Amino acid sequence: MEVVLAKNAGFCMGVRRAVDTTLGMVQKGETTIATFGPLIHNPQVLKLLEEQGVRILTEIPSQASGAIIIRAHGIPPEQKKKLEATGARVEDATCPRVLKVQAIIARYKKEGFATVIIGDRDHAEVEGLMGYAGNNGQVVNSEADVAALQLDGPYIIVSQTTQDERLFERLKEAILQKYPQGEVFNTICDSTHKRQEEVRQLCQEVEALVVVGGKTSANTKRLGEIAESLGCPVFMVESEQDLDSQMLEHYGRVGVTAGASTPNWVISRIVEVLENITAKTP
């Protein structure tokens, strides 16, 4: 089988920074390390960190020692204050692109602006952004959400950094049509944009697409949705064990892309297995 690997598959800058920060602390010999929530949305990386002694906190303790790392998606400011009050050293591994969105929301909130976030309401990043927006924040992810949107006064529009570019544009225009004069900030990160556009291009060149990433990864799921919308057969996998060889052998040329939290070693294994599948000629 011929395999075409996307150039932008795998770790984005923010994820690499968060993982490097955590592993760097392990290598320095720090013995009590925890992350508040999963550091990133990838099971293989989380297992690796667990094997290195890094724990995942699901709640904020009243007291703690050692270091607590804020995950790449960021958290609400009130939660950060509570973490700092535990007595542990707080290491902020929030993606710089997410920090930028947080700063925009905080700045405009002080000036009396409401915030509309185009994103997935239950995603960790969006929950963190809503913490900065406060009571004047609203999340939209569909035309129905825009129809239900209620605004009174000045507002800004921002995006979850891993949002689908074309969905953002569509919903942004619908919001502006309903409530003109909104300030728009396209905060989709460059890595996300390149990844999505590459999927659109790949779908024109291959017979099927394998998307590698954690089941809880929103940006991985979005890559699959884009391919499906273009009529390209899609296989969503977390590891080589998830590959369906019997289905894949019907394709002679297959593309491979991966979410922003997928490590290179996982992608390499997928590519190796695919290259060893003998395509059945019709």
TORTI-610510 format. One record per residue: x, y, z of N, C-alpha, C, O, CB in turn; residue in three letters. Coordinates in steps of 0.05 Angstrom, whole numbers, padded with zeros to 5 digits, always signed. Glycine has a CB too. Layout:
<nodes>
XYZXYZXYZXYZXYZALA ...
</nodes>
This chain:
<nodes>
+00017-00024+00000+00000+00000+00000+00018+00025+00000+00038+00026+00014-00019+00000+00024MET +00010+00045-00016+00024+00070-00016+00012+00088+00006-00012+00092+00007+00022+00084-00044GLU +00029+00100+00022+00020+00117+00045+00031+00145+00041+00054+00150+00036+00030+00105+00072VAL +00013+00164+00043+00020+00193+00040+00016+00205+00068-00006+00208+00078+00002+00207+00019VAL +00038+00213+00081+00037+00225+00107+00035+00255+00106+00051+00268+00092+00062+00216+00124LEU +00016+00267+00120+00013+00296+00121+00037+00309+00134+00048+00298+00153-00013+00303+00137ALA +00046+00331+00123+00069+00345+00133+00065+00356+00161+00084+00358+00177+00077+00368+00115LYS +00040+00363+00168+00034+00376+00193+00022+00357+00214+00008+00366+00232+00016+00400+00188ASN +00026+00331+00210+00015+00312+00230+00032+00312+00255+00056+00316+00255+00014+00284+00217ALA +00018+00308+00278+00032+00306+00303+00033+00330+00321+00018+00350+00316+00060+00297+00298GLY +00050+00330+00341+00051+00351+00361+00052+00379+00349+00067+00385+00331+00076+00347+00379PHE +00034+00396+00360+00036+00424+00354+00055+00437+00375+00064+00424+00394+00008+00438+00354CYS +00061+00462+00371+00080+00476+00389+00070+00475+00418+00086+00470+00436+00084+00505+00380MET +00045+00481+00423+00034+00482+00450+00036+00456+00465+00043+00455+00488+00006+00492+00450GLY +00029+00434+00450+00030+00408+00463+00059+00400+00468+00065+00390+00490+00017+00387+00444VAL +00077+00405+00449+00105+00398+00453+00116+00413+00477+00131+00402+00493+00122+00405+00428ARG +00109+00438+00480+00118+00454+00502+00108+00443+00529+00124+00441+00548+00108+00483+00499ARG +00083+00434+00530+00072+00423+00555+00085+00397+00562+00092+00392+00586+00041+00419+00552ALA +00089+00380+00542+00102+00354+00547+00131+00358+00555+00141+00345+00574+00100+00336+00522VAL +00145+00375+00541+00173+00380+00547+00177+00392+00575+00195+00385+00590+00186+00400+00526ASP +00158+00410+00583+00159+00422+00610+00157+00400+00631+00172+00400+00650+00136+00442+00613THR +00138+00382+00627+00132+00361+00646+00156+00341+00648+00165+00334+00669+00107+00346+00640THR +00165+00331+00625+00187+00312+00624+00213+00325+00635+00229+00312+00647+00191+00301+00596LEU +00216+00351+00629+00239+00365+00640+00240+00365+00670+00261+00362+00682+00240+00393+00629GLY +00217+00368+00682+00215+00367+00712+00221+00339+00722+00233+00336+00743+00187+00376+00721MET +00212+00319+00708+00218+00291+00715+00248+00287+00714+00260+00275+00733+00203+00271+00697VAL +00261+00296+00693+00289+00291+00689+00306+00306+00709+00329+00298+00715+00297+00300+00661GLN +00295+00328+00720+00310+00343+00741+00308+00329+00768+00320+00337+00788+00299+00371+00743LYS +00292+00307+00769+00290+00292+00794+00268+00301+00813+00268+00293+00836+00316+00293+00808GLY +00250+00318+00803+00228+00326+00821+00210+00302+00825+00202+00289+00806+00211+00350+00808GLU +00204+00297+00850+00191+00272+00857+00160+00274+00860+00146+00254+00856+00201+00261+00883THR +00150+00297+00866+00121+00300+00869+00111+00319+00847+00111+00344+00850+00114+00311+00897THR +00102+00307+00825+00092+00322+00802+00063+00313+00796+00058+00289+00794+00110+00319+00777ILE +00046+00332+00792+00018+00326+00784+00009+00346+00763+00019+00368+00762-00001+00326+00808ALA -00010+00338+00746-00022+00357+00728-00051+00360+00737-00064+00341+00746-00021+00346+00698THR -00061+00384+00733-00089+00389+00740-00106+00383+00715-00108+00399+00697-00094+00418+00750PHE -00118+00360+00715-00132+00350+00691-00111+00337+00673-00087+00341+00677-00147+00372+00677GLY -00120+00323+00652-00100+00311+00634-00084+00333+00620-00095+00352+00610-00115+00294+00612PRO -00058+00329+00619-00040+00349+00607-00048+00355+00578-00049+00378+00570-00011+00340+00609LEU -00052+00333+00563-00061+00335+00535-00081+00313+00530-00085+00296+00548-00037+00333+00515ILE -00094+00312+00507-00114+00292+00501-00101+00269+00484-00108+00266+00461-00138+00304+00487HIS -00083+00254+00497-00072+00231+00483-00065+00209+00503-00049+00214+00521-00047+00239+00467ASN -00077+00185+00500-00074+00164+00520-00045+00153+00522-00036+00147+00544-00092+00141+00514PRO -00031+00152+00500-00003+00141+00501+00015+00160+00516+00032+00150+00532+00008+00137+00472GLN +00012+00186+00512+00029+00205+00526+00022+00205+00556+00040+00207+00573+00026+00233+00514VAL -00004+00204+00562-00012+00204+00590-00002+00179+00604+00006+00181+00628-00043+00206+00592LEU -00001+00157+00590+00009+00132+00602+00039+00135+00607+00049+00127+00628+00004+00108+00584LYS +00054+00146+00588+00082+00151+00591+00088+00169+00616+00106+00163+00631+00094+00164+00566LEU +00072+00190+00619+00076+00208+00642+00069+00194+00668+00083+00198+00688+00058+00233+00639LEU +00049+00177+00667+00042+00162+00692+00064+00143+00700+00071+00140+00723+00016+00145+00687GLU +00077+00131+00680+00099+00113+00685+00123+00128+00697+00140+00116+00711+00108+00098+00660GLU +00124+00154+00691+00146+00171+00702+00138+00183+00729+00153+00199+00741+00152+00193+00682GLN +00115+00174+00740+00107+00183+00766+00090+00209+00767+00085+00220+00788+00130+00188+00783GLY +00081+00218+00743+00064+00242+00742+00035+00235+00746+00024+00219+00731+00068+00257+00714VAL +00023+00246+00767-00005+00240+00773-00023+00261+00760-00015+00282+00753-00009+00240+00804ARG -00049+00253+00757-00069+00271+00747-00088+00278+00769-00100+00260+00781-00084+00259+00722ILE -00091+00304+00775-00110+00313+00796-00137+00319+00782-00137+00333+00762-00099+00338+00811LEU -00158+00309+00793-00185+00315+00782-00199+00337+00799-00218+00350+00790-00202+00290+00781THR -00188+00341+00823-00199+00362+00841-00175+00378+00853-00153+00368+00854-00217+00350+00863GLU -00181+00402+00862-00160+00418+00874-00159+00412+00904-00178+00416+00918-00165+00449+00870ILE -00136+00402+00914-00134+00396+00943-00132+00421+00960-00124+00442+00949-00110+00377+00948PRO -00138+00419+00985-00135+00442+01003-00106+00448+01008-00098+00471+01011-00150+00437+01030SER -00089+00427+01009-00060+00430+01012-00046+00411+00993-00056+00389+00988-00052+00425+01042GLN -00023+00419+00984-00007+00402+00966+00022+00410+00968+00029+00432+00976-00017+00404+00937ALA +00040+00391+00960+00068+00397+00959+00078+00390+00931+00063+00380+00914+00084+00381+00981SER +00103+00396+00926+00115+00390+00900+00105+00410+00879+00101+00434+00885+00108+00362+00891GLY +00100+00400+00855+00092+00417+00832+00066+00408+00820+00061+00384+00817+00113+00418+00811ALA +00049+00427+00813+00024+00422+00798+00026+00437+00772+00030+00461+00771-00001+00430+00815ILE +00022+00422+00750+00025+00433+00723-00003+00439+00712-00021+00421+00712+00040+00414+00705ILE -00007+00463+00702-00032+00470+00688-00031+00459+00659-00011+00464+00645-00037+00501+00688ILE -00051+00445+00651-00051+00431+00625-00051+00451+00602-00055+00475+00605-00076+00414+00623ARG -00045+00440+00579-00041+00456+00554-00066+00472+00547-00064+00494+00535-00033+00439+00531ALA -00090+00462+00555-00115+00476+00547-00121+00500+00564-00138+00516+00557-00138+00456+00549HIS -00106+00503+00587-00112+00526+00605-00135+00520+00624-00150+00500+00620-00118+00550+00589GLY -00138+00537+00644-00159+00534+00664-00170+00562+00670-00157+00582+00664-00149+00519+00690ILE -00194+00563+00683-00204+00589+00691-00186+00602+00712-00173+00588+00727-00233+00586+00703PRO -00185+00629+00713-00167+00643+00731-00173+00637+00761-00154+00636+00777-00169+00672+00727PRO -00198+00632+00768-00204+00626+00796-00192+00599+00804-00183+00596+00827-00234+00625+00800GLU -00191+00580+00785-00179+00554+00792-00149+00557+00795-00137+00544+00812-00185+00533+00770GLN -00136+00574+00779-00108+00579+00782-00101+00591+00810-00082+00583+00822-00097+00598+00760LYS -00118+00609+00819-00114+00621+00845-00116+00600+00867-00101+00600+00886-00134+00643+00850LYS -00135+00582+00864-00139+00560+00884-00115+00541+00884-00107+00532+00905-00165+00545+00878LYS -00104+00536+00860-00081+00518+00859-00057+00531+00873-00042+00518+00888-00073+00513+00829LEU -00054+00557+00869-00031+00572+00881-00034+00573+00912-00014+00574+00926-00030+00600+00870GLU -00059+00571+00921-00064+00572+00950-00059+00546+00964-00059+00544+00988-00093+00581+00955ALA -00054+00524+00948-00049+00498+00960-00022+00496+00973-00017+00479+00990-00053+00476+00939THR -00004+00514+00965+00024+00513+00975+00043+00499+00956+00067+00500+00959+00024+00499+01001GLY +00032+00486+00935+00048+00473+00914+00059+00495+00895+00048+00516+00893+00033+00452+00899ALA +00081+00488+00882+00091+00506+00860+00074+00501+00835+00072+00478+00826+00122+00501+00855ARG +00063+00522+00824+00046+00519+00801+00062+00526+00776+00072+00548+00773+00021+00537+00803VAL +00063+00507+00758+00077+00510+00732+00056+00512+00710+00040+00494+00706+00097+00486+00726GLU +00055+00535+00696+00034+00539+00676+00043+00530+00649+00060+00543+00636+00026+00569+00675ASP +00032+00508+00640+00039+00497+00613+00017+00503+00593+00015+00489+00572+00044+00467+00615ALA +00000+00523+00598-00020+00531+00579-00007+00539+00553+00013+00553+00552-00037+00555+00590THR -00019+00529+00531-00009+00536+00504-00008+00567+00501-00027+00580+00508-00026+00523+00482CYS +00014+00578+00490+00016+00607+00486-00007+00618+00469-00015+00641+00472+00042+00614+00473PRO -00017+00602+00450-00039+00611+00433-00064+00614+00450-00080+00632+00445-00044+00591+00410ARG -00068+00596+00469-00092+00598+00487-00088+00621+00506-00108+00635+00512-00095+00571+00503VAL -00064+00625+00516-00059+00648+00533-00066+00675+00519-00077+00693+00532-00029+00649+00541LEU -00061+00676+00493-00068+00700+00478-00098+00704+00478-00107+00727+00481-00057+00697+00449LYS -00114+00683+00474-00143+00686+00474-00153+00695+00502-00170+00712+00504-00156+00659+00465VAL -00141+00682+00522-00148+00690+00550-00143+00720+00554-00160+00734+00566-00132+00673+00570GLN -00121+00730+00545-00113+00758+00548-00133+00777+00533-00140+00798+00544-00085+00763+00538ALA -00141+00769+00509-00160+00785+00494-00186+00787+00509-00197+00809+00511-00164+00773+00466ILE -00196+00765+00518-00222+00765+00533-00220+00782+00558-00238+00798+00563-00230+00736+00540ILE -00198+00779+00573-00195+00794+00598-00194+00824+00593-00205+00840+00608-00170+00784+00613ALA -00179+00831+00572-00176+00860+00566-00202+00873+00558-00209+00895+00567-00156+00863+00543ARG -00218+00859+00541-00243+00871+00532-00265+00869+00553-00283+00886+00553-00252+00856+00507TYR -00263+00849+00571-00282+00848+00593-00280+00873+00610-00300+00884+00619-00277+00822+00609LYS -00255+00882+00615-00250+00906+00632-00263+00930+00619-00270+00949+00633-00220+00910+00636LYS -00265+00930+00592-00276+00953+00578-00307+00950+00574-00319+00966+00560-00263+00956+00551GLU -00318+00929+00586-00347+00926+00585-00358+00910+00562-00382+00910+00557-00360+00952+00585GLY -00341+00895+00548-00349+00878+00526-00358+00851+00535-00345+00839+00553-00327+00876+00505PHE -00379+00840+00523-00386+00812+00527-00369+00796+00508-00357+00807+00489-00417+00807+00521ALA -00368+00770+00512-00352+00752+00495-00369+00729+00484-00384+00716+00498-00328+00740+00512THR -00366+00725+00458-00378+00702+00445-00356+00684+00436-00338+00692+00420-00397+00710+00420VAL -00355+00659+00446-00335+00640+00438-00346+00620+00419-00366+00607+00425-00323+00626+00463ILE -00335+00618+00395-00343+00597+00376-00326+00573+00382-00302+00572+00377-00340+00607+00346ILE -00339+00552+00393-00324+00529+00402-00342+00507+00414-00366+00510+00414-00303+00536+00422GLY -00330+00487+00425-00344+00464+00437-00348+00470+00467-00328+00472+00482-00329+00437+00433ASP -00372+00473+00475-00379+00482+00502-00366+00465+00524-00357+00477+00544-00409+00480+00506ARG -00363+00439+00520-00352+00422+00541-00322+00417+00539-00311+00401+00554-00367+00395+00541ASP -00309+00430+00520-00280+00426+00516-00265+00441+00538-00273+00463+00546-00271+00436+00488HIS -00243+00429+00547-00227+00441+00569-00218+00469+00563-00219+00486+00581-00203+00423+00575ALA -00210+00474+00538-00201+00501+00531-00223+00522+00534-00219+00543+00545-00190+00502+00503GLU -00247+00514+00524-00270+00533+00525-00279+00538+00554-00286+00560+00561-00293+00521+00508VAL -00278+00517+00570-00285+00520+00598-00266+00540+00612-00274+00557+00628-00284+00493+00613GLU -00240+00539+00604-00221+00558+00615-00226+00586+00605-00225+00605+00621-00193+00550+00607GLY -00233+00589+00579-00238+00615+00568-00263+00628+00580-00264+00652+00585-00242+00613+00537LEU -00283+00611+00586-00308+00621+00598-00302+00632+00626-00316+00650+00636-00329+00599+00600MET -00281+00621+00639-00274+00631+00665-00264+00660+00664-00267+00675+00683-00252+00614+00677GLY -00252+00667+00641-00243+00695+00637-00266+00713+00628-00266+00737+00635-00220+00695+00616TYR -00285+00702+00614-00307+00717+00604-00328+00723+00626-00341+00744+00626-00321+00703+00581ALA -00330+00705+00645-00349+00708+00667-00378+00706+00658-00384+00692+00639-00344+00735+00680GLY -00395+00721+00671-00424+00720+00665-00431+00732+00638-00453+00727+00627-00439+00735+00686ASN -00412+00747+00626-00417+00759+00600-00407+00742+00577-00404+00752+00555-00405+00786+00599ASN -00401+00717+00583-00391+00699+00562-00412+00679+00552-00428+00669+00568-00367+00683+00572GLY -00413+00674+00526-00431+00655+00514-00416+00638+00493-00397+00648+00481-00456+00669+00501GLN -00424+00613+00490-00411+00595+00471-00431+00587+00450-00454+00581+00455-00400+00569+00486VAL -00422+00589+00425-00438+00579+00402-00423+00559+00385-00398+00562+00382-00448+00604+00385VAL -00437+00540+00375-00424+00519+00359-00442+00511+00335-00435+00492+00321-00417+00495+00376ASN -00464+00525+00331-00482+00518+00309-00500+00542+00303-00500+00561+00318-00500+00493+00317SER -00514+00540+00280-00533+00561+00273-00555+00563+00293-00565+00585+00298-00544+00555+00245GLU -00563+00541+00306-00584+00541+00326-00574+00557+00351-00590+00572+00363-00591+00512+00335ALA -00549+00554+00358-00537+00570+00380-00538+00600+00373-00543+00616+00391-00508+00560+00386ASP -00532+00607+00348-00532+00635+00340-00561+00646+00342-00565+00668+00351-00521+00638+00311VAL -00580+00630+00334-00608+00638+00335-00617+00644+00364-00633+00662+00368-00626+00617+00322ALA -00606+00629+00382-00613+00632+00411-00596+00653+00425-00601+00660+00448-00610+00606+00425ALA -00576+00664+00411-00557+00683+00423-00571+00709+00430-00586+00721+00414-00534+00688+00404LEU -00566+00719+00455-00577+00744+00464-00554+00762+00472-00539+00756+00491-00597+00740+00487GLN -00552+00785+00459-00531+00804+00466-00543+00832+00469-00561+00840+00455-00509+00805+00444LEU -00532+00847+00488-00541+00874+00493-00516+00892+00499-00506+00893+00521-00561+00875+00516ASP -00506+00905+00478-00483+00922+00482-00459+00911+00467-00462+00893+00450-00476+00923+00512GLY -00436+00923+00471-00412+00916+00456-00403+00887+00462-00406+00877+00484-00389+00935+00461PRO -00391+00874+00441-00382+00847+00446-00359+00840+00427-00355+00853+00407-00406+00827+00441TYR -00345+00819+00434-00324+00808+00417-00330+00779+00410-00345+00766+00424-00296+00811+00430ILE -00319+00771+00387-00321+00743+00379-00293+00731+00378-00275+00742+00366-00335+00740+00351ILE -00289+00709+00392-00263+00695+00391-00269+00665+00384-00292+00657+00384-00247+00697+00418VAL -00248+00650+00380-00252+00622+00373-00235+00604+00391-00213+00612+00400-00244+00617+00344SER -00246+00581+00396-00229+00559+00407-00206+00555+00387-00211+00556+00363-00246+00532+00411GLN -00182+00552+00397-00159+00552+00379-00158+00529+00359-00145+00530+00339-00133+00551+00395THR -00174+00508+00365-00174+00484+00347-00200+00482+00332-00207+00460+00322-00169+00459+00364THR -00215+00504+00329-00241+00503+00316-00237+00500+00285-00216+00507+00274-00256+00529+00321GLN -00257+00489+00272-00258+00487+00243-00259+00515+00231-00278+00530+00237-00282+00469+00233ASP -00240+00522+00215-00238+00549+00203-00263+00557+00188-00273+00579+00191-00214+00551+00184GLU -00274+00539+00173-00298+00546+00156-00323+00548+00173-00340+00565+00167-00302+00525+00134ARG -00325+00532+00194-00348+00535+00213-00346+00562+00227-00366+00576+00231-00348+00512+00233LEU -00322+00569+00235-00318+00595+00248-00327+00618+00230-00342+00636+00239-00288+00599+00256PHE -00319+00617+00205-00326+00639+00186-00357+00640+00183-00368+00662+00182-00313+00634+00159GLU -00369+00616+00181-00398+00616+00176-00413+00627+00201-00432+00643+00197-00407+00587+00171ARG -00406+00618+00225-00420+00627+00249-00414+00656+00255-00431+00671+00265-00412+00609+00272LEU -00389+00664+00249-00382+00693+00254-00400+00711+00237-00410+00731+00247-00352+00697+00246LYS -00403+00704+00211-00420+00720+00194-00449+00721+00203-00462+00741+00202-00418+00710+00165GLU -00459+00698+00213-00486+00696+00223-00490+00714+00248-00511+00727+00251-00494+00667+00229ALA -00470+00714+00266-00471+00730+00290-00471+00760+00283-00487+00776+00293-00448+00724+00309ILE -00453+00767+00264-00451+00796+00256-00476+00806+00242-00483+00829+00243-00427+00799+00238LEU -00489+00787+00228-00514+00795+00214-00536+00801+00234-00552+00819+00231-00523+00773+00194GLN -00536+00785+00256-00556+00788+00277-00549+00812+00295-00567+00828+00303-00558+00763+00294LYS -00523+00814+00302-00514+00836+00319-00490+00849+00306-00467+00842+00312-00507+00825+00348TYR -00494+00869+00289-00471+00883+00275-00453+00897+00295-00460+00901+00319-00482+00903+00255PRO -00430+00904+00286-00410+00920+00301-00394+00904+00322-00381+00915+00339-00424+00942+00316GLN -00396+00877+00321-00379+00861+00339-00350+00862+00331-00344+00864+00307-00389+00832+00339GLY -00332+00861+00350-00303+00860+00345-00295+00830+00341-00301+00814+00359-00287+00873+00368GLU -00283+00824+00319-00277+00796+00313-00247+00790+00315-00230+00805+00305-00287+00789+00284VAL -00241+00768+00329-00213+00759+00331-00213+00729+00323-00223+00712+00337-00202+00762+00361PHE -00201+00724+00300-00198+00696+00291-00174+00684+00306-00151+00688+00298-00194+00694+00260ASN -00180+00670+00328-00159+00660+00345-00153+00630+00341-00141+00617+00357-00166+00664+00374THR -00162+00620+00317-00154+00593+00310-00124+00593+00304-00114+00610+00290-00170+00583+00284ILE -00109+00575+00316-00080+00576+00314-00071+00567+00286-00086+00552+00272-00067+00558+00335CYS -00048+00576+00278-00037+00571+00252-00034+00541+00246-00039+00531+00224-00011+00585+00248ASP -00026+00526+00267-00022+00497+00264-00048+00483+00257-00049+00466+00240-00011+00485+00290SER -00070+00492+00270-00096+00480+00265-00105+00486+00236-00114+00469+00222-00117+00492+00284THR -00101+00511+00228-00108+00519+00200-00093+00502+00180-00105+00492+00161-00102+00549+00196HIS -00067+00500+00183-00051+00484+00164-00060+00455+00163-00062+00443+00142-00021+00486+00171LYS -00065+00444+00187-00073+00416+00189-00099+00411+00174-00102+00391+00159-00076+00407+00218ARG -00118+00429+00178-00145+00426+00165-00143+00429+00135-00156+00414+00120-00165+00446+00177GLN -00128+00449+00126-00126+00453+00097-00111+00430+00084-00117+00422+00061-00111+00479+00092GLU -00092+00418+00098-00077+00395+00087-00095+00371+00084-00092+00356+00065-00053+00388+00105GLU -00114+00367+00103-00133+00346+00101-00151+00349+00076-00156+00330+00061-00151+00344+00126VAL -00159+00374+00071-00175+00379+00047-00160+00373+00022-00171+00362+00003-00185+00409+00047ARG -00134+00379+00022-00118+00373-00002-00113+00343-00004-00114+00332-00026-00091+00388+00001GLN -00106+00330+00018-00101+00301+00018-00125+00285+00007-00121+00266-00007-00094+00291+00046LEU -00149+00294+00015-00173+00279+00006-00176+00279-00024-00191+00262-00035-00197+00291+00020CYS -00163+00297-00038-00164+00298-00067-00143+00279-00079-00144+00273-00103-00160+00326-00077GLN -00124+00270-00063-00101+00255-00073-00101+00225-00065-00087+00209-00077-00076+00267-00064GLU -00118+00218-00045-00117+00191-00035-00145+00178-00037-00165+00192-00041-00107+00190-00006VAL -00145+00152-00032-00171+00137-00033-00184+00136-00006-00209+00132-00005-00166+00109-00044GLU -00169+00138+00015-00180+00138+00042-00160+00153+00061-00137+00157+00053-00184+00108+00052ALA -00170+00160+00084-00153+00175+00103-00154+00162+00131-00175+00156+00141-00162+00205+00104LEU -00130+00158+00142-00128+00149+00170-00121+00173+00187-00101+00187+00182-00106+00126+00173VAL -00138+00178+00207-00133+00201+00226-00125+00189+00253-00140+00174+00265-00159+00219+00228VAL -00102+00197+00262-00091+00185+00287-00093+00205+00310-00085+00228+00307-00061+00177+00283VAL -00104+00196+00332-00106+00214+00355-00124+00203+00377-00138+00184+00372-00116+00241+00347GLY -00123+00215+00400-00139+00207+00423-00169+00210+00418-00177+00229+00404-00131+00222+00448GLY -00185+00192+00428-00214+00193+00424-00226+00218+00436-00247+00227+00428-00227+00169+00436LYS -00213+00230+00456-00223+00254+00469-00212+00280+00457-00218+00302+00467-00217+00254+00499THR -00195+00277+00436-00183+00301+00424-00202+00314+00404-00209+00302+00383-00157+00293+00410SER -00210+00338+00410-00229+00353+00393-00217+00359+00366-00231+00357+00345-00238+00379+00406ALA -00191+00367+00365-00180+00374+00339-00176+00350+00321-00177+00352+00297-00153+00389+00343ASN -00171+00326+00334-00169+00301+00318-00196+00294+00306-00198+00288+00282-00159+00278+00336THR -00217+00296+00322-00244+00291+00313-00252+00309+00290-00265+00301+00271-00264+00294+00336LYS -00243+00334+00292-00250+00354+00272-00237+00347+00245-00249+00351+00224-00241+00382+00280ARG -00213+00336+00245-00199+00328+00220-00215+00306+00206-00219+00306+00182-00171+00318+00226LEU -00226+00287+00222-00242+00266+00211-00268+00277+00199-00277+00268+00178-00248+00245+00233GLY -00280+00296+00213-00305+00307+00204-00301+00322+00177-00319+00321+00160-00317+00326+00225GLU -00279+00336+00175-00273+00350+00150-00271+00331+00127-00282+00335+00105-00247+00367+00152ILE -00256+00309+00131-00252+00289+00110-00279+00276+00103-00285+00272+00079-00232+00267+00119ALA -00295+00269+00122-00321+00257+00117-00339+00276+00101-00354+00267+00083-00335+00250+00144GLU -00338+00302+00107-00354+00321+00093-00347+00323+00064-00363+00332+00047-00352+00349+00106SER -00322+00314+00057-00313+00314+00029-00317+00287+00016-00309+00283-00007-00283+00322+00028LEU -00330+00269+00030-00336+00243+00018-00312+00223+00019-00313+00203+00005-00345+00246-00010GLY -00292+00229+00034-00268+00212+00036-00272+00191+00058-00279+00199+00080-00242+00228+00041CYS -00268+00165+00052-00270+00145+00073-00250+00151+00095-00227+00155+00090-00266+00116+00061PRO -00259+00150+00120-00242+00158+00143-00239+00135+00163-00259+00122+00170-00252+00183+00157VAL -00215+00130+00173-00210+00111+00194-00198+00126+00218-00176+00136+00216-00191+00088+00185PHE -00213+00128+00240-00203+00142+00264-00190+00122+00283-00203+00102+00291-00227+00157+00279MET -00165+00125+00289-00150+00106+00305-00133+00120+00327-00124+00143+00323-00132+00088+00288VAL -00129+00106+00349-00111+00116+00370-00084+00104+00368-00064+00116+00375-00123+00111+00398GLU -00083+00079+00358-00057+00064+00356-00059+00044+00333-00080+00041+00320-00050+00050+00383SER -00037+00030+00328-00037+00011+00306-00056-00012+00311-00065-00025+00292-00008+00000+00302GLU -00062-00017+00337-00081-00039+00343-00109-00033+00332-00125-00051+00328-00083-00043+00373GLN -00115-00008+00328-00142+00000+00318-00145-00002+00288-00168+00001+00278-00148+00028+00327ASP -00124-00007+00274-00125-00008+00244-00141-00033+00235-00135-00055+00244-00097-00008+00232LEU -00160-00029+00218-00176-00051+00207-00163-00059+00180-00170-00048+00159-00206-00042+00203ASP -00145-00078+00181-00130-00087+00157-00149-00097+00135-00144-00092+00111-00110-00108+00164SER -00170-00111+00143-00188-00122+00123-00203-00101+00107-00208-00104+00083-00208-00141+00136GLN -00209-00079+00120-00222-00057+00107-00202-00040+00091-00207-00031+00068-00237-00039+00127MET -00178-00036+00102-00158-00019+00090-00146-00032+00065-00136-00017+00047-00137-00012+00110LEU -00146-00058+00063-00133-00071+00040-00148-00066+00014-00138-00074-00007-00130-00101+00045GLU -00171-00054+00016-00186-00047-00008-00177-00021-00021-00186-00013-00042-00216-00045-00002HIS -00158-00008-00008-00148+00018-00018-00118+00016-00025-00102+00004-00011-00152+00040+00003TYR -00111+00027-00048-00083+00026-00057-00066+00050-00048-00042+00048-00045-00082+00024-00087GLY -00080+00072-00043-00065+00097-00034-00081+00110-00011-00103+00119-00014-00062+00117-00059ARG -00068+00111+00012-00081+00120+00036-00065+00143+00048-00040+00143+00049-00083+00097+00057VAL -00079+00164+00057-00067+00186+00071-00067+00182+00101-00084+00168+00112-00082+00212+00064GLY -00048+00194+00114-00046+00193+00144-00042+00221+00154-00024+00235+00146-00024+00174+00153VAL -00059+00229+00173-00055+00254+00188-00060+00248+00217-00068+00226+00224-00074+00277+00177THR -00054+00268+00234-00057+00263+00263-00063+00289+00277-00056+00310+00268-00031+00250+00274ALA -00076+00285+00300-00083+00308+00317-00059+00321+00330-00037+00309+00329-00103+00300+00338GLY -00063+00344+00342-00041+00360+00353-00028+00347+00378-00007+00356+00386-00050+00387+00359ALA -00042+00327+00389-00031+00314+00414-00019+00287+00408-00013+00272+00427-00053+00312+00434SER -00016+00280+00383-00007+00253+00376+00023+00253+00372+00034+00267+00356-00020+00243+00350THR +00038+00236+00388+00067+00235+00386+00076+00222+00361+00062+00205+00349+00079+00220+00410PRO +00100+00229+00352+00111+00219+00326+00115+00188+00327+00111+00175+00306+00138+00231+00321ASN +00121+00177+00350+00126+00148+00350+00100+00132+00344+00101+00111+00333+00137+00139+00378TRP +00077+00143+00352+00052+00130+00346+00046+00132+00316+00037+00113+00304+00029+00143+00363VAL +00051+00156+00305+00046+00160+00276+00064+00141+00260+00055+00129+00240+00051+00189+00268ILE +00089+00139+00268+00108+00121+00253+00100+00092+00253+00102+00079+00233+00136+00124+00266SER +00089+00083+00276+00080+00055+00277+00056+00051+00258+00054+00030+00245+00072+00048+00306ARG +00038+00071+00257+00015+00069+00240+00024+00067+00211+00014+00050+00196-00004+00093+00244ILE +00042+00084+00203+00052+00085+00175+00065+00058+00168+00061+00048+00146+00072+00108+00171VAL +00081+00048+00187+00095+00022+00182+00075-00001+00177+00079-00017+00159+00113+00016+00205GLU +00055-00002+00194+00034-00023+00190+00020-00020+00164+00016-00040+00150+00014-00023+00214VAL +00012+00005+00157-00002+00009+00132+00015+00002+00108+00004-00010+00089-00010+00039+00130LEU +00040+00008+00109+00058+00002+00086+00061-00028+00081+00068-00037+00060+00085+00015+00090GLU +00056-00043+00102+00059-00072+00100+00032-00086+00093+00031-00111+00092+00069-00083+00126ASN +00011-00071+00089-00014-00082+00081-00014-00084+00050-00008-00065+00036-00038-00065+00091ILE -00019-00107+00040-00020-00112+00011-00048-00105+00001-00068-00117+00009-00013-00141+00004THR -00049-00085-00016-00075-00076-00027-00086-00097-00046-00072-00109-00062-00072-00049-00042ALA -00112-00102-00044-00126-00121-00061-00134-00106-00086-00148-00086-00085-00150-00134-00047LYS -00126-00116-00109-00134-00104-00134-00163-00113-00141-00169-00137-00137-00115-00111-00157THR -00180-00094-00150-00207-00102-00156-00209-00121-00179-00231-00129-00187-00223-00077-00163PRO 
</nodes>
